[in-house]
C-alpha cells in the first residue's frame, strides 16, 4: 500500500526517537491548496482500523482510496529537508508538495 524509501524510514525512526513515541501517524485531511493535504502526528497507539507500515508509520484504512500506491521519500538537501510524496492517485499537486487533488 505505502512504500517507504530507506531515507524516509530512517527519518521516521529518528523522529520517533526524538519525540519519544512509537509511531508516526499519517492522515489525509480536506483542505490545502489542491483539496487534500497530508497531516502528521505522533502516537504510541494503533487502532484496529490502522495499517502499520514497517512498524513505524500508522495510517487509518479509510485513507486507502487517497494514498494507495504512495511512495514516501525523504530528501535532505543543503537548503532544506522534506518528505516527498509520490502519490499515483494524485491528479494534481500544489507547489508545497503536501497538498493534492484526486480525480474520480
Secondary structure, 3 states (H helix, E strand, C coil): CEEECHHHHHHHHHHHHHCCCCEEEEEEEEECCCEEEEEEEEECCCCCCEEEECCCEEEEHHHHHHHCCEEEEEEEECCEEEEEEECCCEEEECCCCCEEEECC
